[in-house]
Amino acid sequence: MFRVSTDWNPIQAEFRSSLADANHDAARFGGAIKLCLKLHALLHAGQVSGAPQPTLFDELWDDLSRTAFETMPTAKDETVAWSIWHITRIEDLTANLLIAETKQVLDDAWLARLGVAVRDTGNAMSDDEILDLSRRLDMDALYEYRAAVGIRTREIIRRLEPKDINRKVSRLGIERIRIEGGVTDQKDSNWLLDYWGSKTVAGILLMPVTRHQVGHLNEAVRLKNKIGV
């Protein structure tokens, strides 16, 4: 079983430290990229990175029933479906539009496969909206979309150069997130534009590409176990 304290926190701490001088130290940069890929691998299905052992996402997905996928146990919870959607949309937006400054993975064809029309991260969704999204999402398509995002992110990380680490994200990238519907006009959603807009590439790699996701996946595993497989 994956444990944040032993399987994640030490690597995250080393990754953060390695990023400090990565822009002008080739060895530190190479080490930081390796650690980033190692952390990222834990967040996705093993097939994405070729991980030899089950990942945190594998632990979540293994024997995940449709009921556990779409159920909200209490009003204080979300759903497993929403958690996967939320972290995957954020990774797609930030890795592609902010780090690589390219197009995101999600498009109309993916939305048709997923069975939804929603494009944003889900931050401002009400409980009813979370449940509606969760019931509509095609499980297999969501798994495949997450894998496609993960594969693309790993390509982006591998292409980074030392000079990229301290590069501030561009205002154009932030504006594209807004225009392309990655956030809504609600305050619980559009605060993300200012938050991401203040970051460097290193900051995006730390949060949300790695640290943000592990928290949500752990919560999703807790929900799955709470509901029952």
C-alpha positions in Angstrom: 0.0 0.0 0.0 1.2 3.5 -0.9 2.2 5.7 2.1 2.7 9.4 1.7 5.0 9.6 4.7 7.5 6.9 3.4 6.8 6.7 -0.3 6.2 10.3 -1.2 7.4 12.9 1.3 11.1 12.1 1.2 11.2 12.2 -2.6 9.2 15.4 -2.7 11.6 17.1 -0.2 14.6 16.0 -2.3 12.8 17.2 -5.5 12.2 20.6 -4.0 15.8 20.9 -2.9 17.1 19.8 -6.3 15.0 22.5 -8.0 16.7 25.3 -6.0 19.9 25.3 -8.2 18.6 23.4 -11.2 18.7 26.4 -13.5 22.5 26.7 -13.4 23.7 23.3 -12.2 23.5 20.5 -14.8 23.7 17.7 -12.2 21.0 19.3 -10.0 18.8 19.8 -13.0 19.2 16.2 -14.2 18.5 15.0 -10.7 15.4 17.2 -10.4 14.0 15.9 -13.6 14.5 12.3 -12.6 12.8 12.9 -9.2 9.9 14.8 -10.9 9.3 11.8 -13.2 9.5 9.4 -10.3 6.9 11.4 -8.3 4.7 11.8 -11.4 4.8 8.0 -12.1 3.2 7.3 -8.7 0.3 9.5 -9.6 -0.7 7.7 -12.8 -1.4 4.1 -13.9 1.7 2.0 -14.1 1.3 1.7 -17.9 1.9 5.5 -18.3 5.5 5.2 -17.0 6.1 1.5 -17.1 6.4 1.4 -13.3 7.5 -2.0 -12.1 5.2 -1.8 -9.0 1.6 -0.7 -8.5 1.3 3.1 -8.2 -1.1 5.1 -6.0 -3.4 5.5 -9.0 -3.3 1.7 -9.6 -4.3 1.2 -5.9 -7.3 3.5 -6.4 -8.4 2.0 -9.7 -8.0 -1.6 -8.9 -11.4 -3.2 -8.3 -13.0 0.3 -8.3 -16.8 -0.2 -8.8 -19.1 2.1 -10.6 -20.9 2.7 -7.3 -17.7 3.7 -5.5 -16.7 5.8 -8.6 -19.8 8.0 -8.5 -20.9 8.0 -4.8 -20.6 11.0 -2.5 -20.8 9.4 1.0 -21.5 12.7 2.9 -22.0 16.4 2.0 -18.4 17.0 3.2 -17.0 14.6 0.6 -16.6 14.8 -3.2 -16.6 11.6 -5.3 -13.8 9.5 -6.7 -14.9 10.5 -10.2 -14.7 14.2 -9.4 -11.2 13.8 -7.8 -9.8 12.1 -10.9 -11.4 14.6 -13.2 -10.2 17.5 -11.1 -6.5 16.6 -10.9 -6.4 15.4 -14.5 -7.9 18.7 -15.9 -5.5 20.7 -13.8 -2.5 18.7 -15.0 -3.7 19.0 -18.6 -4.1 22.8 -18.3 -1.0 23.6 -16.4 1.5 21.2 -18.1 0.4 22.1 -21.6 -0.8 25.7 -21.6 1.6 27.0 -18.9 4.8 24.9 -19.1 4.9 23.7 -22.7 2.8 26.6 -24.1 1.0 24.1 -26.4 -2.5 22.9 -26.9 -4.2 20.8 -24.1 -5.2 17.2 -24.5 -8.9 17.7 -23.9 -10.8 18.5 -27.1 -14.3 17.9 -28.5 -13.5 14.4 -29.4 -12.4 13.6 -25.8 -15.5 15.3 -24.4 -17.7 13.0 -26.6 -15.8 9.9 -25.4 -16.1 11.1 -21.8 -19.8 11.8 -22.1 -19.7 15.3 -20.6 -19.7 18.9 -21.8 -17.7 20.3 -18.8 -14.3 21.7 -19.5 -13.3 23.3 -16.2 -11.5 21.8 -13.2 -14.6 21.5 -11.1 -13.4 23.8 -8.3 -16.7 25.7 -8.0 -19.1 22.8 -8.5 -22.0 22.3 -6.1 -22.6 18.8 -4.7 -25.4 18.4 -7.3 -23.0 19.3 -10.1 -20.3 17.0 -8.8 -22.8 14.1 -8.7 -24.1 14.9 -12.1 -20.6 15.0 -13.6 -19.7 11.7 -11.8 -22.8 9.9 -13.1 -22.2 11.1 -16.6 -18.5 10.4 -16.9 -17.5 7.2 -18.8 -15.1 5.4 -16.5 -13.0 3.8 -19.2 -12.7 7.1 -21.1 -11.7 8.9 -18.0 -9.0 6.3 -17.4 -7.7 6.7 -21.0 -7.9 10.5 -20.8 -5.9 10.6 -17.6 -3.3 8.2 -19.2 -3.1 10.5 -22.3 -2.5 13.5 -20.1 0.1 11.7 -18.1 2.0 10.5 -21.1 2.0 14.1 -22.6 3.2 15.6 -19.3 6.1 13.2 -19.1 7.2 14.2 -22.6 7.0 17.8 -21.5 9.1 17.2 -18.4 11.8 15.4 -20.4 12.0 18.3 -22.9 12.7 20.9 -20.2 16.1 22.6 -20.1 17.8 24.3 -17.1 16.8 27.7 -18.4 13.1 26.8 -18.2 13.1 26.1 -14.4 12.8 29.7 -13.3 10.7 30.9 -16.2 7.5 32.7 -15.1 4.4 31.3 -16.7 3.1 33.6 -19.4 0.1 35.8 -19.2 -1.0 34.4 -22.6 -1.0 30.9 -21.1 -3.2 32.1 -18.2 -5.5 33.9 -20.6 -5.8 30.7 -22.7 -6.9 28.8 -19.6 -9.7 31.3 -19.1 -10.7 31.4 -22.8 -10.7 27.6 -23.2 -12.9 27.2 -20.2 -10.4 25.7 -17.8 -11.9 27.8 -15.1 -15.3 29.5 -14.7 -16.1 33.1 -13.7 -17.0 32.0 -10.2 -14.6 33.1 -7.5 -14.0 29.5 -6.2 -12.7 28.8 -9.7 -11.1 31.9 -11.2 -8.7 32.4 -8.2 -6.6 29.7 -9.9 -5.6 32.2 -12.6 -3.9 34.5 -10.1 -2.4 31.5 -8.2 -0.9 29.9 -11.3 0.0 33.2 -12.8 2.4 33.9 -9.9 4.4 30.8 -10.5 7.5 29.7 -12.3 7.8 26.4 -14.2 9.4 25.0 -11.0 6.4 26.1 -9.0 4.0 24.4 -11.4 6.0 21.2 -11.3 5.8 21.3 -7.5 2.2 22.4 -7.3 0.0 21.2 -9.0 1.8 18.7 -11.2 3.0 16.6 -8.3 2.0 17.6 -4.7 -1.6 18.7 -5.4 -2.4 15.4 -7.0 -1.1 13.1 -4.3 -3.5 14.7 -1.8 -6.5 14.2 -3.9 -5.6 10.6 -4.8 -5.1 9.7 -1.2 -8.5 11.2 -0.4 -10.1 9.2 -3.3 -8.6 6.0 -1.9 -10.2 6.9 1.4 -13.5 7.4 -0.3 -13.3 4.2 -2.1 -12.6 2.3 1.1 -15.3 4.2 2.9 -17.9 3.2 0.3 -16.6 -0.3 -0.2 -15.2 -1.8 -3.3 
